[in-house]
Amino acid sequence: MVEHGGRDTWAATMWCGTACEPRADLLDRGTATVRPTIAKLLATLPTRVPRDDAASLVTRHFFRVSSRTLERWPVAATLVNGRAHIETGELFRVAQKMLDGAPRVRGGSRA
């Protein structure tokens, strides 16, 4: 299990088992902008995940983020049983776009 925000989530165990089906739409228009390594990863992840598990996935594969932060991201959420579920492909595309657009800074002294 993945520790995120002080709570255990099932993001690490969400690999294709009985509860989820593998993604077969790697050549779909929606996932075409995702980098090849991410596209291979999407094939092993569920199509959509709850917001707290989505935060764990982004933290694991991109950068640290909380589930509350994902509420402000420009991703569509589907409410199922009172929980917001986010499309994994769309989530990874937005995370990659944010990572690509982040400024690069150098550390250390400026002597």
N, C-alpha and C positions, 0 to 999 in steps of 0.2 A: 504494500500500500504506500501511497505517496502522502507525506505530511505537508499540509498546506494550511496556513492560517490557524494553526493550532488544532485542526480537526483532521481526522483520517478520511481520505476519500478513496474511491475505488478506481481512480484514473489508471493506476498501474495494472489493475486486473481487468480492464475493459477490453483487452485484446479479444479477438473473435472467439467467442464461446457460444453457449446456448442462448445467451441474451442478446447477441448482436450478430449481424451478418456482415461479411466483408464488403468493402466498396469495390464495385466492378466498373465504375464509370471514370476510370483514369483518363480516358480520351474525351470525356465530356467537355463542352465549352466552359463550364463553370470551374473546372480544375485545370484548365490549360495554362493559366498564368502562374500556377504554383510550380516551384522548382522541382526537378525530378526526384530528389531525395525526399522532399516533402510529399510528393505524389505517391511514392512507394509507402511512406508512412501512413498516408490516408487510407491506403488499401487495407491496412490492418486495424484501423480504428473504426468505431461506430460512426454512422452518418451524422448523428446529432448527439450532443451530450448536455447534461445540466450545467448551469453556469459555474458552479464550484468545481466541477470536474474539468470544465473548459479552462478555468484559471490554472489548474494543475498542469494541464497539457501545455499551455503557453509557457508556464514557468519552466517546465521540463525541456522544451524544445527551442524556445526563443529567449525570453527574458522574464524576470520576476513581475508578476501581476496578481492582483487580488480579484476575487469574484465581484466585489463592489465596484472596482474600476471597470470591469467589463460591462457594467450597466450603462456607462457613458460611451462605450465604443459604438461605432456605426455598423453594428451587426444586427440582423433581424433575429428575434427570439420567438419561439413558438411556445405558448403556455400549454403544458400537459400536466394534468393533476396538480395544478397550482405552482408548478416549477417552470422556470424559463429554460428552454432547451435551445442551444445554438448549433447551427450547421458547422461541422468540423472544418470543411473546406473553406467556407467563408471566413471563419475565425482565423485559420492559418494564413489566408491571403492578407487579411487586415494586419495581422501581427508582422508578416514579412514586409509589408509596405511601410509600417511604422519603423521597423528595424532598418530598412534601406534608407528612410528619410531622416534618421536620427543623425545629429551632427557628431563628427569625430573630433575629439579633443585630446590633447596630449597632457600628461601629468608631469609632475616633477617641478624643480625650481626653474625659474626663468632668469637666470643670471646673465 
